[in-house]
Amino acid sequence: MQAANHTLRQRVALLRWALPAVLVILTAYYELGPAHLLLQDNLHDPIDLEVFLYGVFSPLLAFWVLTLIGRWLDKTERAEKQARTSDRRLAAIMSASADAILGLDATGHIEAWNRGAELLFGYEVNQMRGQPFFNLFGRGEAGEVEFRWLSQNVAQNGYVRGHETTCRDRLSHEVAVELTATYLTDETNQPLGMSVILRDVTERKHRDEEIRRLNASLSEQVTERTHELAEKVEELARANTELQKLDQTRSEFVSLVSHQIRAPLTNMRGAAERMQTNCDVINPTCSRMFIILQQQADRLDGLVRDVLSAARLEAGELVLHSEPISVLPVVQQVVEQTRARKTDRAFHLPLRPGLPLVLADRDRVAEVLSNLIDNADKYSPREQAIAIDVQADQTEVTIAVRDHGRGLLPADVDRVFDKFYRSDSSDAQAAYGYGLGLYVCRRLIETHGGRIWAENAVDGGAIFSFTLPVAR
């Protein structure tokens, strides 16, 4: 076809120049021959029109027509060349495609079989050309029924896309494929057959099956863990209920014991004071015993107070009555009360007028200060004064109580406010205590929204500081 078109183009190109030349030669011959004789017989007939028509216009018209024919042939040849190139490209794509691409005739027999089909099924093209397509579905009635269904749907809709089925390769192994079929017709809409693309989805099927298996296993594990979690929740709920009962029992026990201790303690202190007042003659031994009784009663009363405060704090029963207060009067009040009990102790008080008010519970702040001052009194030598300082900024007021004792060990700085913690827990400890006072101080200050900490002074002794928020 290409050679015939090329020959035709050559002939048209030759005629485009030869035909006008022939027309010119014939016109010249006519004018010099027959026309000249006719002109002698009839001197009045003009020849200008004949010369124009046959010698000029006809050759030009023939040249123009043949040029148009040549251009049309060139365009036709380029179109055919592009079509052939496209066909070769499609054929190369089909041949090299990793997917199996088949061409079926109108009866469902295989006409085309690419390299991908050979790799997928193991058959060569000469083995499959002319074979019924439904043989790939497995020999038997089921394969024919599936092919009929496929043919009907393709003829009705023009294509079938994403149909998943199972084929068999040369070794009769099952191959899961995804099938796409397209209906083919000619220029007159007569059926030519189908093009079929088969994509191997065996690995995808295996992955899907593995995912389904894992999902089922995961669902089973989730169900099992949920059941176990529900059992654990029930156990925790029961344990929590028991703990609440135990905590309530503990609180009631602490409150009962503390009140039961405080009542006879008050009677003992009153009896000792009355005896000391009403005795006419008091010898040195009695005087010393009265002092011991008073000290031990105060110590036991402080212990009961700390136990009750700790129990109320942990139970969440302590209610703060916060209001804007001035810190210095509270400090002076606590120091005066301490002086009344400890007449041999000196104090250095701050002189800082104009301090901002703090938002706090006056009684609880006094309790914290009293505990810190009592703690400083335990560890300071009698001849050393306890120093109290107050500083303020825009957000908080800081109160510091300093003693002149041996200071804190590095391990005690972070743990001194823990419940029941004592730096010296031996029986021969220099200062008595049960590790509740500082714990109560920390809980009370944190409840106020403040901070409390301990540190060693540069020149000896320890400094206990806490902050309270400035009242807005």
TADA-V754672 format. One record per pair of residues at least 12 apart in sequence whose C-alpha atoms are under 10 Angstrom apart, sorted by sequence separation. I is the first residue (numbers start at 0). J is the second residue. D is the distance in whole Angstrom. If there is no record, write none. Layout:
I_J_D ; I_J_D
This chain:
34_46_8 ; 100_112_6 ; 101_113_7 ; 112_124_5 ; 131_143_9 ; 133_145_8 ; 134_146_9 ; 163_175_7 ; 164_176_6 ; 165_177_9 ; 181_193_5 ; 182_194_7 ; 334_346_8 ; 387_399_6 ; 388_400_7 ; 410_422_9 ; 420_432_10 ; 421_433_7 ; 422_434_9 ; 451_463_7 ; 452_464_6 ; 453_465_9 ; 99_112_8 ; 100_113_6 ; 111_124_7 ; 112_125_9 ; 133_146_6 ; 149_162_9 ; 163_176_6 ; 164_177_7 ; 165_178_10 ; 180_193_6 ; 181_194_5 ; 182_195_9 ; 334_347_10 ; 372_385_8 ; 386_399_8 ; 387_400_5 ; 388_401_8 ; 419_432_9 ; 420_433_8 ; 421_434_6 ; 451_464_6 ; 452_465_6 ; 99_113_6 ; 100_114_8 ; 101_115_10 ; 110_124_9 ; 111_125_10 ; 112_126_10 ; 132_146_8 ; 133_147_9 ; 162_176_8 ; 163_177_4 ; 164_178_7 ; 180_194_6 ; 181_195_7 ; 275_289_7 ; 334_348_9 ; 372_386_9 ; 386_400_6 ; 387_401_6 ; 408_422_8 ; 419_433_6 ; 420_434_5 ; 421_435_9 ; 437_451_10 ; 450_464_8 ; 451_465_4 ; 452_466_9 ; 34_49_10 ; 98_113_9 ; 99_114_7 ; 100_115_7 ; 101_116_8 ; 109_124_9 ; 110_125_10 ; 112_127_7 ; 120_135_9 ; 131_146_10 ; 161_176_9 ; 162_177_6 ; 163_178_6 ; 179_194_8 ; 180_195_4 ; 181_196_9 ; 274_289_9 ; 275_290_10 ; 372_387_9 ; 385_400_7 ; 386_401_5 ; 387_402_9 ; 407_422_8 ; 418_433_9 ; 419_434_4 ; 420_435_8 ; 450_465_5 ; 451_466_7 ; 30_46_8 ; 97_113_9 ; 98_114_8 ; 99_115_4 ; 100_116_6 ; 111_127_9 ; 112_128_7 ; 161_177_6 ; 162_178_5 ; 163_179_9 ; 179_195_6 ; 180_196_6 ; 385_401_6 ; 386_402_7 ; 418_434_6 ; 419_435_6 ; 449_465_7 ; 450_466_5 ; 451_467_9 ; 94_111_10 ; 96_113_8 ; 97_114_7 ; 98_115_5 ; 99_116_4 ; 100_117_10 ; 110_127_8 ; 111_128_7 ; 160_177_8 ; 161_178_6 ; 162_179_7 ; 178_195_7 ; 179_196_5 ; 180_197_9 ; 271_288_10 ; 272_289_8 ; 331_348_8 ; 384_401_9 ; 385_402_5 ; 386_403_9 ; 417_434_8 ; 418_435_6 ; 419_436_9 ; 420_437_9 ; 449_466_5 ; 450_467_7 ; 93_111_10 ; 94_112_8 ; 95_113_7 ; 96_114_7 ; 97_115_5 ; 98_116_7 ; 99_117_8 ; 109_127_7 ; 110_128_5 ; 111_129_9 ; 160_178_7 ; 161_179_6 ; 162_180_9 ; 178_196_6 ; 179_197_7 ; 271_289_7 ; 330_348_8 ; 331_349_9 ; 384_402_8 ; 385_403_7 ; 416_434_8 ; 417_435_8 ; 418_436_9 ; 419_437_9 ; 420_438_9 ; 448_466_9 ; 449_467_5 ; 450_468_9 ; 30_49_9 ; 93_112_9 ; 94_113_5 ; 95_114_6 ; 96_115_6 ; 97_116_8 ; 98_117_10 ; 99_118_8 ; 108_127_9 ; 109_128_5 ; 110_129_6 ; 145_164_9 ; 159_178_8 ; 160_179_4 ; 161_180_9 ; 177_196_8 ; 178_197_5 ; 179_198_9 ; 271_290_9 ; 330_349_9 ; 368_387_10 ; 383_402_8 ; 384_403_8 ; 415_434_8 ; 416_435_8 ; 417_436_10 ; 418_437_8 ; 419_438_8 ; 447_466_9 ; 448_467_7 ; 449_468_6 ; 29_49_10 ; 30_50_8 ; 93_113_6 ; 94_114_5 ; 95_115_7 ; 96_116_9 ; 97_117_10 ; 98_118_9 ; 99_119_7 ; 108_128_8 ; 109_129_5 ; 110_130_8 ; 159_179_6 ; 160_180_7 ; 176_196_9 ; 177_197_6 ; 178_198_7 ; 272_292_9 ; 383_403_7 ; 416_436_8 ; 417_437_8 ; 418_438_5 ; 445_465_10 ; 447_467_7 ; 448_468_7 ; 29_50_10 ; 92_113_10 ; 93_114_8 ; 94_115_7 ; 97_118_8 ; 98_119_8 ; 99_120_9 ; 108_129_5 ; 109_130_6 ; 110_131_10 ; 158_179_7 ; 159_180_5 ; 160_181_9 ; 176_197_6 ; 177_198_5 ; 178_199_9 ; 268_289_10 ; 271_292_7 ; 272_293_8 ; 327_348_9 ; 382_403_10 ; 383_404_9 ; 416_437_5 ; 417_438_6 ; 418_439_8 ; 444_465_7 ; 445_466_9 ; 447_468_8 ; 91_113_10 ; 93_115_8 ; 94_116_9 ; 97_119_9 ; 107_129_9 ; 108_130_5 ; 109_131_6 ; 110_132_10 ; 158_180_5 ; 159_181_7 ; 175_197_9 ; 176_198_5 ; 177_199_7 ; 271_293_8 ; 327_349_8 ; 379_401_9 ; 380_402_9 ; 381_403_10 ; 415_437_7 ; 416_438_5 ; 417_439_9 ; 444_466_8 ; 445_467_9 ; 26_49_9 ; 27_50_8 ; 90_113_9 ; 107_130_9 ; 108_131_4 ; 109_132_6 ; 142_165_10 ; 157_180_9 ; 158_181_4 ; 159_182_9 ; 175_198_8 ; 176_199_5 ; 177_200_6 ; 327_350_9 ; 379_402_6 ; 380_403_7 ; 415_438_8 ; 416_439_8 ; 418_441_10 ; 444_467_7 ; 26_50_7 ; 29_53_10 ; 30_54_10 ; 107_131_6 ; 108_132_6 ; 109_133_10 ; 142_166_9 ; 157_181_6 ; 158_182_6 ; 174_198_10 ; 175_199_6 ; 176_200_5 ; 177_201_9 ; 268_292_8 ; 269_293_10 ; 327_351_8 ; 378_402_7 ; 379_403_5 ; 380_404_7 ; 414_438_10 ; 416_440_8 ; 417_441_9 ; 441_465_9 ; 26_51_10 ; 29_54_10 ; 103_128_9 ; 104_129_9 ; 106_131_8 ; 107_132_6 ; 108_133_9 ; 156_181_9 ; 157_182_5 ; 158_183_9 ; 174_199_7 ; 175_200_5 ; 176_201_7 ; 267_292_9 ; 268_293_7 ; 271_296_10 ; 327_352_9 ; 375_400_7 ; 376_401_10 ; 377_402_9 ; 378_403_7 ; 379_404_5 ; 380_405_10 ; 416_441_6 ; 440_465_9 ; 26_52_9 ; 27_53_9 ; 102_128_10 ; 103_129_9 ; 106_132_9 ; 107_133_8 ; 108_134_10 ; 153_179_10 ; 156_182_9 ; 157_183_8 ; 174_200_8 ; 175_201_5 ; 267_293_9 ; 268_294_10 ; 327_353_10 ; 346_372_10 ; 374_400_10 ; 375_401_7 ; 376_402_7 ; 378_404_5 ; 379_405_8 ; 416_442_9 ; 437_463_10 ; 23_50_10 ; 26_53_6 ; 27_54_7 ; 101_128_10 ; 103_130_10 ; 104_131_10 ; 153_180_7 ; 154_181_9 ; 155_182_9 ; 174_201_6 ; 175_202_9 ; 176_203_10 ; 268_295_10 ; 327_354_8 ; 374_401_10 ; 375_402_5 ; 376_403_9 ; 377_404_9 ; 378_405_7 ; 379_406_10 ; 25_53_8 ; 26_54_5 ; 103_131_9 ; 104_132_10 ; 136_164_8 ; 137_165_9 ; 152_180_10 ; 153_181_6 ; 154_182_6 ; 173_201_9 ; 174_202_10 ; 175_203_9 ; 176_204_9 ; 268_296_7 ; 325_353_10 ; 326_354_8 ; 371_399_9 ; 372_400_7 ; 374_402_9 ; 375_403_8 ; 376_404_9 ; 378_406_9 ; 24_53_10 ; 25_54_8 ; 26_55_9 ; 103_132_8 ; 136_165_6 ; 137_166_7 ; 138_167_9 ; 149_178_10 ; 153_182_6 ; 154_183_9 ; 175_204_7 ; 267_296_8 ; 268_297_9 ; 325_354_8 ; 326_355_9 ; 327_356_10 ; 371_400_7 ; 372_401_9 ; 375_404_8 ; 23_53_7 ; 24_54_8 ; 102_132_10 ; 135_165_9 ; 136_166_5 ; 137_167_6 ; 149_179_10 ; 150_180_9 ; 152_182_10 ; 153_183_10 ; 175_205_10 ; 325_355_7 ; 326_356_7 ; 368_398_9 ; 371_401_9 ; 372_402_9 ; 22_53_7 ; 23_54_5 ; 26_57_10 ; 101_132_9 ; 135_166_5 ; 136_167_6 ; 137_168_9 ; 149_180_8 ; 150_181_10 ; 166_197_10 ; 264_295_10 ; 265_296_8 ; 324_355_9 ; 325_356_5 ; 326_357_7 ; 333_364_10 ; 334_365_10 ; 345_376_10 ; 368_399_9 ; 371_402_10 ; 22_54_7 ; 23_55_7 ; 134_166_9 ; 135_167_6 ; 136_168_9 ; 150_182_9 ; 264_296_7 ; 265_297_10 ; 323_355_9 ; 324_356_5 ; 325_357_6 ; 326_358_10 ; 329_361_7 ; 333_365_6 ; 337_369_8 ; 341_373_10 ; 344_376_8 ; 368_400_8 ; 21_54_10 ; 22_55_9 ; 23_56_10 ; 133_166_9 ; 134_167_9 ; 135_168_7 ; 164_197_10 ; 166_199_10 ; 264_297_9 ; 323_356_6 ; 324_357_5 ; 325_358_9 ; 326_359_10 ; 329_362_9 ; 332_365_8 ; 333_366_8 ; 336_369_9 ; 20_54_10 ; 22_56_10 ; 23_57_9 ; 135_169_9 ; 137_171_8 ; 163_197_9 ; 165_199_10 ; 322_356_9 ; 323_357_5 ; 324_358_6 ; 325_359_9 ; 330_364_9 ; 331_365_10 ; 333_367_10 ; 334_368_9 ; 19_54_9 ; 22_57_7 ; 23_58_7 ; 158_193_9 ; 160_195_10 ; 162_197_10 ; 163_198_9 ; 165_200_10 ; 261_296_10 ; 264_299_8 ; 265_300_9 ; 322_357_8 ; 323_358_5 ; 324_359_7 ; 326_361_9 ; 329_364_8 ; 330_365_7 ; 333_368_7 ; 334_369_8 ; 337_372_8 ; 341_376_9 ; 344_379_9 ; 354_389_9 ; 355_390_10 ; 356_391_10 ; 416_451_9 ; 19_55_9 ; 22_58_6 ; 135_171_10 ; 137_173_9 ; 154_190_9 ; 157_193_10 ; 158_194_9 ; 159_195_9 ; 160_196_10 ; 161_197_10 ; 163_199_10 ; 164_200_10 ; 165_201_9 ; 264_300_7 ; 321_357_9 ; 322_358_5 ; 323_359_7 ; 324_360_8 ; 325_361_9 ; 329_365_6 ; 333_369_6 ; 337_373_8 ; 344_380_9 ; 345_381_8 ; 354_390_8 ; 355_391_7 ; 416_452_8 ; 19_56_10 ; 21_58_8 ; 22_59_10 ; 136_173_9 ; 158_195_10 ; 161_198_10 ; 163_200_9 ; 321_358_6 ; 322_359_5 ; 323_360_9 ; 324_361_7 ; 332_369_10 ; 333_370_10 ; 344_381_6 ; 345_382_8 ; 346_383_9 ; 347_384_7 ; 348_385_9 ; 349_386_8 ; 351_388_9 ; 354_391_7 ; 355_392_9 ; 357_394_9 ; 358_395_10 ; 415_452_9 ; 416_453_9 ; 19_57_7 ; 20_58_7 ; 136_174_10 ; 154_192_9 ; 261_299_8 ; 320_358_10 ; 321_359_4 ; 322_360_6 ; 323_361_9 ; 326_364_9 ; 330_368_7 ; 334_372_8 ; 343_381_7 ; 344_382_7 ; 345_383_7 ; 346_384_5 ; 347_385_6 ; 348_386_6 ; 349_387_6 ; 350_388_9 ; 351_389_7 ; 353_391_10 ; 354_392_9 ; 355_393_8 ; 357_395_8 ; 415_453_8 ; 18_57_10 ; 19_58_4 ; 20_59_10 ; 22_61_9 ; 107_146_9 ; 135_174_10 ; 153_192_10 ; 154_193_9 ; 260_299_9 ; 261_300_7 ; 320_359_7 ; 321_360_4 ; 322_361_8 ; 326_365_10 ; 329_368_9 ; 330_369_9 ; 333_372_9 ; 337_376_10 ; 343_382_8 ; 344_383_8 ; 345_384_5 ; 346_385_5 ; 347_386_5 ; 348_387_5 ; 349_388_5 ; 350_389_9 ; 351_390_8 ; 355_394_9 ; 356_395_9 ; 357_396_7 ; 413_452_8 ; 414_453_10 ; 18_58_7 ; 19_59_7 ; 107_147_9 ; 153_193_8 ; 260_300_9 ; 319_359_8 ; 320_360_5 ; 321_361_7 ; 344_384_7 ; 345_385_6 ; 346_386_6 ; 347_387_6 ; 348_388_7 ; 349_389_6 ; 351_391_10 ; 355_395_9 ; 356_396_8 ; 412_452_8 ; 413_453_8 ; 17_58_10 ; 18_59_10 ; 19_60_8 ; 319_360_6 ; 320_361_8 ; 321_362_10 ; 343_384_10 ; 344_385_8 ; 345_386_9 ; 346_387_8 ; 347_388_8 ; 348_389_9 ; 349_390_9 ; 355_396_8 ; 412_453_6 ; 413_454_9 ; 16_58_9 ; 19_61_6 ; 20_62_10 ; 150_192_9 ; 261_303_7 ; 318_360_9 ; 319_361_9 ; 320_362_9 ; 321_363_9 ; 354_396_8 ; 411_453_9 ; 412_454_6 ; 15_58_9 ; 18_61_7 ; 19_62_6 ; 107_150_8 ; 150_193_9 ; 257_300_9 ; 260_303_8 ; 261_304_9 ; 297_340_9 ; 319_362_9 ; 320_363_9 ; 411_454_10 ; 412_455_8 ; 15_59_10 ; 17_61_10 ; 18_62_8 ; 19_63_10 ; 106_150_10 ; 319_363_8 ; 16_61_9 ; 17_62_9 ; 105_150_10 ; 257_302_9 ; 258_303_8 ; 409_454_9 ; 15_61_7 ; 16_62_7 ; 120_166_9 ; 121_167_10 ; 122_168_8 ; 257_303_6 ; 258_304_10 ; 294_340_9 ; 407_453_9 ; 408_454_10 ; 409_455_9 ; 14_61_9 ; 15_62_5 ; 18_65_9 ; 120_167_7 ; 121_168_6 ; 122_169_6 ; 256_303_9 ; 257_304_8 ; 406_453_10 ; 407_454_7 ; 408_455_9 ; 14_62_8 ; 15_63_8 ; 119_167_10 ; 120_168_4 ; 121_169_5 ; 122_170_10 ; 257_305_10 ; 406_454_8 ; 407_455_6 ; 15_64_8 ; 16_65_9 ; 119_168_7 ; 120_169_6 ; 121_170_8 ; 254_303_9 ; 257_306_8 ; 258_307_9 ; 349_398_10 ; 406_455_6 ; 407_456_10 ; 412_461_10 ; 12_62_10 ; 15_65_5 ; 16_66_10 ; 118_168_10 ; 119_169_9 ; 120_170_8 ; 253_303_9 ; 257_307_7 ; 405_455_9 ; 406_456_8 ; 14_65_7 ; 15_66_6 ; 117_168_10 ; 120_171_9 ; 256_307_10 ; 378_429_8 ; 404_455_10 ; 406_457_10 ; 13_65_9 ; 14_66_10 ; 15_67_10 ; 116_168_10 ; 117_169_10 ; 120_172_9 ; 254_306_9 ; 255_307_10 ; 348_400_10 ; 377_429_8 ; 378_430_7 ; 397_449_9 ; 399_451_10 ; 401_453_10 ; 403_455_10 ; 406_458_10 ; 407_459_10 ; 12_65_8 ; 15_68_9 ; 120_173_10 ; 253_306_7 ; 254_307_7 ; 334_387_10 ; 347_400_10 ; 377_430_6 ; 396_449_9 ; 397_450_9 ; 398_451_10 ; 399_452_10 ; 400_453_10 ; 401_454_10 ; 402_455_10 ; 403_456_9 ; 406_459_6 ; 407_460_8 ; 11_65_6 ; 12_66_8 ; 15_69_9 ; 120_174_8 ; 253_307_7 ; 347_401_10 ; 376_430_10 ; 377_431_8 ; 395_449_8 ; 397_451_9 ; 399_453_9 ; 401_455_9 ; 402_456_9 ; 405_459_7 ; 406_460_4 ; 407_461_6 ; 11_66_8 ; 119_174_8 ; 377_432_9 ; 395_450_10 ; 401_456_8 ; 403_458_9 ; 404_459_7 ; 405_460_6 ; 406_461_5 ; 407_462_9 ; 11_67_10 ; 12_68_9 ; 254_310_8 ; 374_430_9 ; 403_459_6 ; 404_460_5 ; 405_461_8 ; 406_462_9 ; 11_68_7 ; 12_69_7 ; 119_176_10 ; 250_307_9 ; 253_310_7 ; 254_311_9 ; 330_387_8 ; 374_431_10 ; 402_459_9 ; 403_460_4 ; 404_461_7 ; 11_69_6 ; 253_311_10 ; 308_366_10 ; 330_388_10 ; 374_432_9 ; 401_459_10 ; 402_460_5 ; 403_461_7 ; 10_69_9 ; 11_70_10 ; 250_309_10 ; 251_310_9 ; 330_389_9 ; 401_460_7 ; 402_461_6 ; 403_462_9 ; 8_68_9 ; 9_69_9 ; 250_310_6 ; 401_461_6 ; 402_462_7 ; 8_69_6 ; 11_72_9 ; 249_310_9 ; 250_311_8 ; 305_366_10 ; 327_388_10 ; 400_461_8 ; 401_462_4 ; 402_463_9 ; 7_69_9 ; 8_70_9 ; 304_366_10 ; 327_389_8 ; 374_436_8 ; 400_462_6 ; 401_463_6 ; 8_71_10 ; 132_195_10 ; 250_313_9 ; 326_389_8 ; 373_436_9 ; 374_437_8 ; 399_462_6 ; 400_463_5 ; 401_464_9 ; 8_72_7 ; 246_310_10 ; 250_314_8 ; 399_463_6 ; 400_464_6 ; 7_72_8 ; 8_73_8 ; 305_370_9 ; 370_435_10 ; 371_436_8 ; 398_463_8 ; 399_464_4 ; 400_465_9 ; 370_436_6 ; 371_437_7 ; 398_464_6 ; 399_465_7 ; 5_72_9 ; 246_313_10 ; 247_314_8 ; 369_436_10 ; 370_437_7 ; 397_464_7 ; 398_465_6 ; 399_466_9 ; 4_72_8 ; 5_73_9 ; 8_76_10 ; 246_314_8 ; 330_398_9 ; 397_465_6 ; 398_466_6 ; 4_73_9 ; 301_370_9 ; 367_436_8 ; 370_439_9 ; 371_440_8 ; 396_465_8 ; 397_466_4 ; 398_467_8 ; 326_396_8 ; 366_436_10 ; 367_437_8 ; 370_440_7 ; 395_465_10 ; 396_466_5 ; 397_467_7 ; 4_75_9 ; 5_76_8 ; 326_397_10 ; 327_398_10 ; 369_440_10 ; 395_466_6 ; 396_467_5 ; 397_468_9 ; 4_76_7 ; 326_398_9 ; 367_439_8 ; 368_440_8 ; 394_466_10 ; 395_467_5 ; 396_468_6 ; 366_439_9 ; 367_440_5 ; 394_467_9 ; 395_468_4 ; 396_469_7 ; 366_440_8 ; 367_441_9 ; 394_468_6 ; 395_469_5 ; 396_470_10 ; 1_76_8 ; 367_442_10 ; 387_462_9 ; 389_464_9 ; 391_466_9 ; 393_468_9 ; 394_469_5 ; 395_470_9 ; 0_76_10 ; 364_440_9 ; 367_443_8 ; 386_462_9 ; 387_463_10 ; 388_464_9 ; 389_465_10 ; 390_466_9 ; 391_467_10 ; 392_468_10 ; 393_469_7 ; 394_470_8 ; 99_176_10 ; 103_180_10 ; 105_182_10 ; 363_440_9 ; 366_443_9 ; 367_444_8 ; 387_464_10 ; 389_466_10 ; 391_468_10 ; 392_469_9 ; 393_470_10 ; 394_471_9 ; 1_79_9 ; 100_178_10 ; 102_180_10 ; 105_183_9 ; 119_197_9 ; 391_469_9 ; 0_79_10 ; 1_80_9 ; 99_178_10 ; 100_179_10 ; 101_180_9 ; 102_181_10 ; 103_182_10 ; 104_183_9 ; 105_184_10 ; 119_198_9 ; 364_443_8 ; 100_180_10 ; 103_183_9 ; 116_196_9 ; 119_199_7 ; 363_443_7 ; 364_444_8 ; 102_183_10 ; 115_196_10 ; 116_197_8 ; 363_444_9 ; 379_460_8 ; 110_192_10 ; 115_197_9 ; 116_198_9 ; 378_460_9 ; 379_461_10 ; 109_192_10 ; 110_193_10 ; 111_194_9 ; 115_198_9 ; 360_443_10 ; 364_447_9 ; 378_461_9 ; 105_189_10 ; 106_190_10 ; 107_191_10 ; 108_192_9 ; 109_193_9 ; 110_194_10 ; 111_195_10 ; 363_447_9 ; 105_190_6 ; 106_191_9 ; 107_192_7 ; 108_193_10 ; 109_194_10 ; 359_444_9 ; 375_460_9 ; 104_190_9 ; 105_191_5 ; 106_192_7 ; 107_193_8 ; 109_195_10 ; 375_461_8 ; 104_191_6 ; 105_192_4 ; 106_193_10 ; 359_446_10 ; 360_447_8 ; 375_462_9 ; 103_191_8 ; 104_192_4 ; 105_193_7 ; 359_447_7 ; 375_463_9 ; 102_191_10 ; 103_192_5 ; 104_193_7 ; 358_447_8 ; 359_448_9 ; 374_463_10 ; 102_192_8 ; 103_193_5 ; 104_194_9 ; 358_448_10 ; 359_449_10 ; 102_193_6 ; 103_194_6 ; 371_462_10 ; 372_463_9 ; 101_193_8 ; 102_194_5 ; 103_195_8 ; 371_463_7 ; 101_194_6 ; 102_195_6 ; 371_464_9 ; 100_194_7 ; 101_195_5 ; 102_196_9 ; 100_195_6 ; 101_196_6 ; 99_195_8 ; 100_196_5 ; 101_197_8 ; 368_464_10 ; 99_196_6 ; 100_197_6 ; 368_465_10 ; 98_196_7 ; 99_197_5 ; 100_198_9 ; 367_465_9 ; 98_197_6 ; 99_198_6 ; 97_197_10 ; 98_198_5 ; 99_199_8 ; 97_198_8 ; 98_199_7 ; 97_199_9 ; 93_196_10 ; 364_467_9 ; 359_467_7 ; 309_418_9 ; 357_466_10 ; 358_467_7 ; 359_468_8 ; 357_467_6 ; 358_468_6 ; 359_469_9 ; 356_467_10 ; 357_468_6 ; 358_469_6 ; 359_470_8 ; 356_468_9 ; 357_469_4 ; 358_470_5 ; 355_468_10 ; 356_469_6 ; 357_470_5 ; 358_471_8 ; 355_469_7 ; 356_470_6 ; 357_471_8 ; 354_469_10 ; 355_470_8 ; 356_471_9 ; 355_471_10 ; 319_443_9 ; 309_435_7 ; 313_439_10 ; 317_443_9 ; 321_447_8 ; 306_433_10 ; 308_435_9 ; 309_436_9 ; 312_439_8 ; 319_446_8 ; 305_433_9 ; 308_436_9 ; 318_446_10 ; 319_447_8 ; 305_434_10 ; 306_435_7 ; 309_438_8 ; 310_439_10 ; 313_442_9 ; 317_446_9 ; 302_432_8 ; 305_435_6 ; 306_436_9 ; 308_438_10 ; 309_439_6 ; 312_442_7 ; 301_432_10 ; 302_433_8 ; 304_435_10 ; 305_436_6 ; 308_439_7 ; 309_440_9 ; 312_443_8 ; 302_434_10 ; 304_436_9 ; 305_437_9 ; 307_439_10 ; 308_440_10 ; 298_431_9 ; 302_435_8 ; 305_438_9 ; 306_439_9 ; 309_442_8 ; 298_432_9 ; 301_435_10 ; 302_436_8 ; 305_439_7 ; 308_442_10 ; 309_443_9 ; 312_446_9 ; 301_436_9 ; 305_440_10 ; 308_443_9 ; 326_467_9 ; 323_468_10 ; 324_469_10 ; 325_470_10 ; 323_469_8 ; 324_470_8 ; 323_470_6 ; 322_470_8 ; 323_471_9 ; 321_470_10
